[in-house]
C-alpha cells in the first residue's frame, strides 16, 4: 500500500513512516493540512491517515473537502479527542475510521488494512475507456475505435496507469513509482521516450489527440484537451 500521513508532529510522522516501511508499505508525510490536501487530491494513495488538529487547515476540513470533490480514498482520522461526539463528528466529516491517541501501531495497521479491503472492489475494474480508446486488463489488449493497438508490456502498464487516472495530471514521479517501480529519479529520459512511443501508437491515424503534455507538470490522458499542450 501507498499511504499518505498528514501529521504535524514530526517525531510521530517519522515513526509512522518507518513503521509502515518495516511492514512492507510506503508512506509519504505532509506536515500541515494544506500540503496534505494537495497531495491527497492527486488520488494516488491507497489510504490516508489524517491528524485532526493540523496547522493551516484542520484534518476534518481536509477530509470533507476531498469527499466534496468525489475523492473516496479511505481516510483514518487520528485525534487525542476521543469522546463519542468527537468520533461522530469525525466520521460525519467523511472519515472512514477514527482512532484516538495514544494508539498501538499494530491496531492502526490492522484498521488501515481493513479499510483497504473494503475499498478494493474498485481495483477489480477490468476495462478502462477514454473516448474511443479501450483497454482490457484481462485480455491484455488495447483498442481505439475498434482497431487493435499492439503494446509492449511497459507501454501497456503506462497506458493502464494513465487511463486509471484519466482527466488528472500524472507527474513523472508518479509514473516512476507506479509504472517503473522506481523510488528515485534515474536521471534519464526513459519516461519521455515511452510516452512518445505510446502517443504514436494510440494517436497515429486518428484525428483526436488523447495524450497531452501538461507543461511543467506531467501528462494527462483525456478525450478532449483543456488547457494542455499536445
C-alpha positions as CSV (number, residue, x, y, z in Angstrom):
1,X,0.0,0.0,0.0
2,X,1.0,3.6,-0.5
3,X,-0.2,5.7,2.4
4,X,-0.3,9.5,3.0
5,X,0.3,10.5,6.6
6,X,-0.9,14.1,7.4
7,X,0.7,14.8,10.8
8,X,2.3,17.9,12.1
9,X,4.2,16.1,14.9
10,X,7.5,15.4,13.1
11,X,8.5,12.6,15.5
12,X,5.2,10.9,15.3
13,X,5.2,11.2,11.5
14,X,8.8,9.8,11.2
15,X,7.7,6.9,13.5
16,X,4.8,6.1,11.2
17,X,6.9,6.4,8.1
18,X,9.4,4.0,9.4
19,X,6.8,1.5,10.8
20,X,5.0,1.3,7.5
21,X,8.2,0.7,5.7
22,X,9.0,-2.1,8.0
23,X,5.6,-3.5,7.4
24,X,6.2,-3.5,3.6
25,X,4.3,-0.4,2.7
26,X,5.4,3.1,1.7
27,X,4.3,6.3,3.3
28,X,4.6,10.0,2.3
29,X,4.3,12.6,5.0
30,X,2.7,16.1,5.0
31,X,3.2,18.4,7.9
32,X,0.1,20.6,7.5
33,X,-3.4,20.4,6.2
34,X,-2.9,22.4,3.0
35,X,0.1,20.3,1.9
36,X,-1.8,17.1,2.8
37,X,-4.8,18.2,0.9
38,X,-2.8,19.0,-2.2
39,X,-1.1,15.6,-2.1
40,X,-4.3,13.7,-1.4
41,X,-6.1,15.5,-4.2
42,X,-4.0,13.7,-6.7
43,X,-5.8,10.4,-5.8
44,X,-2.6,8.2,-5.9
45,X,-2.8,6.9,-2.4
46,X,-4.4,3.7,-1.1
47,X,-5.2,5.2,2.3
48,X,-4.9,8.5,4.3
49,X,-4.0,8.9,7.9
50,X,-5.1,12.4,9.0
51,X,-4.4,14.0,12.3
52,X,-7.4,16.1,13.4
53,X,-5.5,19.1,14.7
54,X,-3.3,20.5,11.9
55,X,-1.7,23.9,11.1
56,X,-3.1,25.8,8.1
57,X,-6.1,23.5,7.7
58,X,-7.6,21.1,10.2
59,X,-7.9,17.4,9.4
60,X,-11.7,17.2,9.3
61,X,-11.7,20.1,6.8
62,X,-9.2,18.2,4.6
63,X,-11.3,15.0,4.5
64,X,-14.6,16.9,4.0
65,X,-13.1,18.8,1.0
66,X,-11.8,15.6,-0.6
67,X,-15.2,14.0,-0.2
68,X,-16.9,17.0,-1.8
69,X,-14.6,16.5,-4.8
70,X,-15.5,12.9,-5.1
71,X,-12.2,11.6,-3.8
72,X,-13.1,8.5,-1.8
73,X,-9.6,7.3,-0.7
74,X,-10.1,5.6,2.7
75,X,-9.2,8.0,5.5
76,X,-8.5,7.2,9.1
77,X,-8.6,10.2,11.5
78,X,-6.2,10.3,14.4
79,X,-7.0,12.5,17.4
80,X,-6.5,13.0,21.1
81,X,-10.2,13.9,21.2
82,X,-11.9,10.6,21.9
83,X,-15.4,11.4,23.2
84,X,-18.4,9.9,21.4
85,X,-19.3,13.3,20.0
86,X,-15.8,13.8,18.7
87,X,-15.8,10.4,16.9
88,X,-19.2,11.0,15.4
89,X,-18.1,14.4,14.1
90,X,-15.0,12.9,12.5
91,X,-17.0,10.1,10.8
92,X,-19.6,12.6,9.6
93,X,-16.9,14.8,8.1
94,X,-16.1,11.9,5.8
95,X,-13.6,9.8,7.8
96,X,-13.9,6.0,7.3
97,X,-12.4,5.3,10.8
98,X,-11.4,7.1,13.9
99,X,-8.5,6.2,16.2
100,X,-7.7,8.1,19.4
101,X,-4.2,8.8,20.7
102,X,-2.2,7.2,22.1
103,X,-2.5,4.1,19.9
104,X,-0.6,0.9,19.1
105,X,0.8,0.8,15.5
106,X,-0.4,-2.8,15.2
107,X,-4.0,-1.6,15.6
108,X,-3.5,1.3,13.3
109,X,-2.1,-1.0,10.6
110,X,-4.9,-3.5,11.1
111,X,-7.5,-0.8,10.7
112,X,-5.8,0.5,7.5
113,X,-5.8,-3.0,6.0
114,X,-9.5,-3.4,6.7
115,X,-10.2,-0.1,5.0
116,X,-8.2,-1.1,2.0
117,X,-10.0,-4.4,1.7
118,X,-13.3,-2.6,1.8
119,X,-12.3,-0.3,-1.0
120,X,-10.6,-2.9,-3.1
121,X,-13.6,-3.7,-5.4
122,X,-12.7,-0.5,-7.3
123,X,-9.5,-2.1,-8.3
124,X,-11.4,-5.0,-9.8
125,X,-12.4,-2.9,-12.7
126,X,-11.0,-4.6,-15.8
127,X,-12.0,-2.4,-18.7
128,X,-11.0,1.3,-18.9
129,X,-12.3,3.7,-21.6
130,X,-11.3,7.2,-22.6
131,X,-13.1,8.5,-25.6
132,X,-12.8,5.7,-28.3
133,X,-9.8,4.2,-26.6
134,X,-10.3,1.0,-24.6
135,X,-8.0,-1.1,-22.5
136,X,-8.9,-4.6,-21.2
137,X,-6.8,-5.8,-18.3
138,X,-8.0,-9.4,-18.5
139,X,-7.3,-10.0,-22.2
140,X,-4.3,-7.6,-22.0
141,X,-5.5,-5.8,-25.2
142,X,-5.9,-2.2,-26.2
143,X,-8.1,-0.8,-29.0
144,X,-9.0,2.5,-30.4
145,X,-12.2,2.8,-32.5
146,X,-12.2,-1.0,-32.6
147,X,-8.6,-1.1,-34.0
148,X,-6.2,-3.3,-32.1
149,X,-3.1,-1.5,-30.8
150,X,0.0,-3.6,-30.2
151,X,1.7,-2.6,-27.0
152,X,4.9,-3.7,-25.3
153,X,4.4,-4.7,-21.6
154,X,5.8,-1.5,-20.2
155,X,3.7,0.5,-22.7
156,X,0.6,-1.4,-21.5
157,X,1.4,-0.6,-17.9
158,X,1.9,3.0,-18.7
159,X,-1.4,3.3,-20.6
160,X,-3.2,1.4,-17.9
161,X,-2.0,3.9,-15.3
162,X,-2.8,6.9,-17.4
163,X,-6.3,5.5,-18.1
164,X,-6.9,4.8,-14.4
165,X,-6.1,8.5,-13.8
166,X,-7.8,9.9,-16.9
167,X,-8.6,13.6,-16.6
168,X,-5.9,14.0,-13.9
169,X,-2.3,15.3,-14.2
170,X,0.1,12.4,-13.8
171,X,3.6,13.6,-12.8
172,X,6.9,12.0,-13.7
173,X,7.4,10.9,-10.1
174,X,4.0,9.1,-10.1
175,X,5.0,7.3,-13.3
176,X,8.4,6.3,-11.9
177,X,6.9,4.9,-8.8
178,X,3.9,3.1,-10.2
179,X,5.0,2.0,-13.7
180,X,8.7,1.6,-13.3
181,X,8.7,0.8,-9.5
182,X,11.5,3.4,-9.0
183,X,11.6,5.4,-5.8
184,X,14.3,7.6,-7.1
185,X,14.9,9.7,-10.3
186,X,17.2,7.7,-12.6
187,X,18.1,10.9,-14.4
188,X,17.2,9.5,-17.8
189,X,14.6,10.3,-20.4
190,X,13.0,6.9,-20.1
191,X,9.6,8.4,-19.4
192,X,9.7,10.8,-22.3
193,X,10.7,8.0,-24.7
194,X,7.9,5.7,-23.6
195,X,5.3,8.4,-23.6
196,X,6.4,9.4,-27.1
197,X,6.1,5.9,-28.4
198,X,2.8,5.3,-26.7
199,X,1.4,8.6,-28.1
200,X,2.4,7.5,-31.6
201,X,0.6,4.2,-31.2
202,X,-2.7,5.5,-29.8
203,X,-2.9,8.6,-31.9
204,X,-1.3,7.8,-35.3
205,X,-4.1,7.8,-37.9
206,X,-6.7,9.3,-35.6
207,X,-7.9,12.9,-35.7
208,X,-8.4,13.5,-31.9
209,X,-5.3,13.6,-29.6
210,X,-5.7,11.9,-26.3
211,X,-2.3,12.0,-24.5
212,X,-1.4,15.6,-23.6
213,X,1.7,17.1,-22.1
214,X,0.9,19.5,-19.3
215,X,3.8,21.9,-19.4
216,X,5.9,21.9,-16.2
217,X,3.6,19.3,-14.5
218,X,3.4,16.0,-16.3
219,X,0.9,14.2,-18.6
220,X,-2.9,13.9,-18.9
221,X,-4.9,11.3,-20.8
222,X,-8.2,13.0,-21.8
223,X,-10.6,12.7,-24.6
224,X,-10.7,16.5,-25.2
225,X,-7.8,18.8,-24.5
226,X,-8.4,21.5,-22.0
227,X,-5.6,23.8,-21.1
228,X,-3.0,21.3,-22.2
229,X,-0.3,21.2,-24.8
230,X,-0.1,18.1,-27.0
